[in-house]
Amino acid sequence: MGSLSITHWMIVLAIVALVFGTKKIRNLGSDLGGAIKDFKEGMQESGPVATETAAQPIPADAKVDAQPRRSATQQ
């Protein structure tokens, strides 16, 4: 009862093909491939930008406001 054999996977694949149809499965595969491709391209584009912003030092005289801002109803 542990793992599924190849015949079990073939039956599952046949049922999925009958329920969804091969055209929808093919479209799903191409959409997934396109999404992965776009993600990889986005990661390559954002790589140099992230390193440029991380390399910029924070000015030593930067003033940080430690008091929380209050709305008009809290005053």
N, C-alpha and C positions, 0 to 999 in steps of 0.2 A: 504494500500500500504506500510505500515511500515515494520514489520518484516516478514520473510519468515516462512511459516508453515512447518510441517513435510512432507507434500506431495510435496512441492516445493523442499525440500532437497533431497527427494527420486528420483525425476525426474532428478535433477542435478547429483546425484550419478550414476544413470543409464546411462546418457549421457557420463559422464566421463569414466565409465567402457566400454562403447561401443567404444569410441574414442581411449583410450589407451590400453585397454585389462587388464584383471585381473592379468596376470603374471607381466606386467610392474609395475602395482600399488603395487603388493606384493613386488617386488624387490626394489621399491622406499622406501617402508616402512621399509624394513630390512636395507637398506643403511642408512636411516635417523637414525634408532635406533643404528646402529654401530657407526655412527659419533658422536652421543650424548654420547655413552659409552666411546669412545676414548677421547672426550673432557673432560668428568668428570675425567677420569684417568689422563689426562695431568694436570688438575687443582690440583689434589691431589699430584702429583709428584712435581709440581713447588711451592707448598705452603711453605714447609720448606726452600727451596733455597731462596725465596724472603725474608723471615724473617731473614735468616742468613746475607744476604748482607745489609739489612737495619740496622742491629744491629751493624755493623762495623763502628767505628767512623772515621771521616775524620781527617787526621793529621793537626795540627795547623800550621805547617811550610810548608804546601803545597803551591807552587808558582803557581799563576794564571797569565797567559799572557793576559793582557787586550788589547794589540795591535793586530789588525787583520792581518792575514798573507796576503802578497801581492804576486801575481803571477809575473812571469818574464815580462809580458806585462804591468803591472801597475808600475813597478819601473822606 
